[in-house]
Amino acid sequence: MKKKDNIPIPSIPELQAELNRVRYKERYRSVLRSTIYTLITVAAVAVLVATLWLPVLQIYGTSMAPVLQDGDITVSLKTSDFEPGDIISFYYNNKILVKRVIARPGEWVNIDEHGNVFINNTLLEEPYLVEKAFGDCNIELPYQVPDGKVFVMGDHRSTSVDSRNTAVGCVSQEQIVGKIVFRIWPIHGFGNL
């Protein structure tokens, strides 16, 4: 017959300390798991909002200078209500372009040799322009905007390829990503557009 080893019996304070340690470990795991689930949920909601209602876009190129510069990061709002002067983003040949709405469906657009734009024979006031230019225009003027489309132009008129050229043409509602409403980068340009 073997002799039993003497195993010390823990005291009540030692048992209480071990119980507290186990409970703390369980609470820590529970809080960590809850935090991770919350972060995943918030990230999923943020991605859905950014994709469905508020796409975030980075500007490439200078066709909207000086209002938007290469590298600016903007937020656009999904909407189907556009006014002349609104800046929109739209799909074109697997790219997203950014231009300004000049005319709506059914309106007549005319541009003189100095780059002045007339909508329905009324001069369009364009305080956002630094210089006017006729630009790359191969459409027959005056031009009537087709139903379901908008006529867009870049703010840097001498270099922008836009609705004045048949390569881009007028933009249909299906192509539009959204109206650019806010710049978030760079910090010195932070704010509404």
C-alpha positions as CSV (number, residue, x, y, z in Angstrom):
1,M,0.0,0.0,0.0
2,K,1.3,3.4,-1.0
3,K,1.5,6.2,1.3
4,K,-0.5,9.3,0.4
5,D,1.3,12.5,-0.2
6,N,0.4,15.3,2.1
7,I,-1.2,17.9,-0.1
8,P,-1.6,21.2,1.7
9,I,-5.2,22.5,1.9
10,P,-5.4,26.1,0.7
11,S,-6.6,28.7,3.2
12,I,-9.9,30.6,2.7
13,P,-8.1,33.9,1.6
14,E,-6.0,31.9,-0.9
15,L,-9.2,30.3,-2.3
16,Q,-10.9,33.8,-2.5
17,A,-7.9,35.2,-4.3
18,E,-7.9,32.4,-6.9
19,L,-11.7,32.8,-7.4
20,N,-11.2,36.5,-7.9
21,R,-8.4,35.9,-10.4
22,V,-10.6,33.4,-12.4
23,R,-13.6,35.9,-12.4
24,Y,-11.4,38.8,-13.5
25,K,-10.1,36.6,-16.4
26,E,-13.6,35.8,-17.5
27,R,-14.7,39.4,-17.3
28,Y,-11.7,40.5,-19.3
29,R,-12.4,38.0,-22.1
30,S,-16.1,39.1,-22.1
31,V,-15.2,42.8,-22.4
32,L,-12.6,42.1,-25.1
33,R,-15.0,39.9,-27.1
34,S,-17.8,42.6,-26.8
35,T,-15.3,45.4,-27.8
36,I,-14.2,43.4,-30.9
37,Y,-17.8,42.7,-31.9
38,T,-18.7,46.4,-31.5
39,L,-15.7,47.5,-33.6
40,I,-16.6,45.0,-36.3
41,T,-20.2,46.2,-36.3
42,V,-19.2,49.9,-36.5
43,A,-16.7,49.2,-39.3
44,A,-19.4,47.3,-41.3
45,V,-21.9,50.1,-40.8
46,A,-19.3,52.7,-41.8
47,V,-18.5,50.8,-45.0
48,L,-22.2,50.5,-45.9
49,V,-22.8,54.2,-45.3
50,A,-19.7,55.2,-47.3
51,T,-20.7,52.9,-50.1
52,L,-24.4,53.5,-50.3
53,W,-25.0,57.1,-49.1
54,L,-21.7,59.0,-48.6
55,P,-18.9,57.8,-50.9
56,V,-15.5,59.2,-50.1
57,L,-13.4,60.1,-53.2
58,Q,-9.9,61.3,-53.8
59,I,-9.4,63.8,-56.6
60,Y,-7.0,63.0,-59.4
61,G,-6.0,65.6,-62.0
62,T,-6.5,69.4,-62.3
63,S,-9.8,69.7,-64.3
64,M,-11.6,71.2,-61.2
65,A,-8.8,73.6,-60.2
66,P,-8.7,75.8,-58.2
67,V,-11.8,74.6,-56.3
68,L,-10.5,71.0,-56.1
69,Q,-6.9,70.1,-56.4
70,D,-5.1,66.8,-57.1
71,G,-5.0,64.8,-53.9
72,D,-8.0,66.4,-52.2
73,I,-10.3,63.9,-50.4
74,T,-14.0,64.6,-50.6
75,V,-17.3,63.2,-49.4
76,S,-20.2,63.0,-51.9
77,L,-23.9,62.6,-51.2
78,K,-26.0,60.1,-53.1
79,T,-28.9,62.2,-54.6
80,S,-30.7,62.6,-57.8
81,D,-31.4,66.4,-57.4
82,F,-28.8,68.5,-59.1
83,E,-28.7,72.2,-59.6
84,P,-26.4,74.2,-61.9
85,G,-23.2,74.9,-60.0
86,D,-23.3,71.6,-58.1
87,I,-20.1,69.5,-58.3
88,I,-20.8,65.8,-59.1
89,S,-18.8,62.6,-59.5
90,F,-19.7,60.1,-62.2
91,Y,-18.5,56.9,-63.8
92,Y,-16.8,57.2,-67.2
93,N,-14.7,54.3,-68.7
94,N,-14.1,52.6,-65.4
95,K,-13.0,55.9,-63.8
96,I,-14.8,58.4,-61.6
97,L,-14.7,61.9,-63.0
98,V,-15.6,65.1,-61.1
99,K,-17.2,68.0,-62.9
100,R,-19.6,70.9,-62.3
101,V,-23.3,70.7,-63.4
102,I,-23.9,73.5,-66.0
103,A,-27.3,72.6,-67.4
104,R,-30.2,70.3,-66.8
105,P,-32.3,68.2,-69.3
106,G,-34.0,70.3,-72.0
107,E,-31.9,73.4,-71.5
108,W,-29.9,75.0,-74.3
109,V,-26.1,75.5,-73.8
110,N,-24.1,77.9,-75.9
111,I,-20.4,78.9,-75.4
112,D,-18.8,81.9,-77.2
113,E,-15.2,82.1,-78.4
114,H,-14.2,83.8,-75.1
115,G,-15.5,80.9,-73.0
116,N,-18.7,82.6,-71.7
117,V,-21.4,80.1,-71.1
118,F,-25.1,80.9,-71.9
119,I,-28.0,78.7,-70.7
120,N,-31.2,79.4,-72.6
121,N,-29.6,82.6,-73.9
122,T,-28.8,83.9,-70.4
123,L,-25.1,84.4,-69.4
124,L,-24.2,81.9,-66.6
125,E,-22.5,83.6,-63.6
126,E,-19.5,81.5,-62.7
127,P,-17.7,83.0,-59.7
128,Y,-15.8,79.8,-59.1
129,L,-13.7,80.3,-62.4
130,V,-10.3,81.8,-62.5
131,E,-10.3,82.0,-66.3
132,K,-12.7,81.2,-69.0
133,A,-11.8,79.2,-72.1
134,F,-13.6,77.7,-75.1
135,G,-11.7,74.5,-74.4
136,D,-11.9,71.1,-76.2
137,C,-15.4,71.5,-77.8
138,N,-16.5,69.3,-80.8
139,I,-20.3,69.5,-80.3
140,E,-22.5,71.7,-82.4
141,L,-23.5,74.8,-80.5
142,P,-26.1,75.8,-79.3
143,Y,-26.6,72.3,-77.8
144,Q,-29.8,71.0,-76.1
145,V,-29.2,68.7,-73.2
146,P,-31.0,65.4,-73.7
147,D,-33.7,64.1,-71.3
148,G,-32.4,62.3,-68.3
149,K,-28.9,63.8,-68.6
150,V,-26.9,66.8,-67.3
151,F,-24.3,68.9,-69.1
152,V,-21.1,69.1,-67.1
153,M,-17.9,71.1,-67.4
154,G,-14.6,71.3,-65.4
155,D,-13.6,74.5,-63.7
156,H,-10.2,74.5,-65.4
157,R,-11.9,75.0,-68.8
158,S,-8.8,75.0,-71.0
159,T,-7.7,71.5,-70.0
160,S,-11.0,69.8,-68.9
161,V,-12.5,67.2,-71.2
162,D,-16.2,67.2,-70.4
163,S,-19.7,67.5,-72.0
164,R,-18.2,69.9,-74.6
165,N,-16.6,66.8,-76.2
166,T,-18.5,63.9,-77.6
167,A,-15.9,61.5,-76.0
168,V,-17.5,62.3,-72.6
169,G,-20.8,63.8,-73.5
170,C,-23.7,64.5,-71.2
171,V,-23.9,62.5,-68.0
172,S,-26.9,60.2,-67.4
173,Q,-28.4,59.6,-63.9
174,E,-27.2,56.0,-63.9
175,Q,-23.6,57.2,-64.3
176,I,-23.7,59.6,-61.3
177,V,-22.0,58.6,-58.1
178,G,-23.2,61.6,-56.1
179,K,-22.9,65.3,-55.4
180,I,-19.6,66.4,-53.8
181,V,-20.6,68.3,-50.7
182,F,-17.6,68.3,-48.3
183,R,-13.8,68.3,-48.5
184,I,-12.0,66.4,-45.6
185,W,-8.4,66.7,-46.8
186,P,-6.2,68.7,-46.8
187,I,-6.9,70.2,-43.4
188,H,-6.6,73.8,-44.6
189,G,-9.4,73.2,-47.1
190,F,-11.7,71.3,-44.7
191,G,-15.3,72.2,-45.1
192,N,-18.3,72.5,-47.4
193,L,-17.9,72.9,-51.1
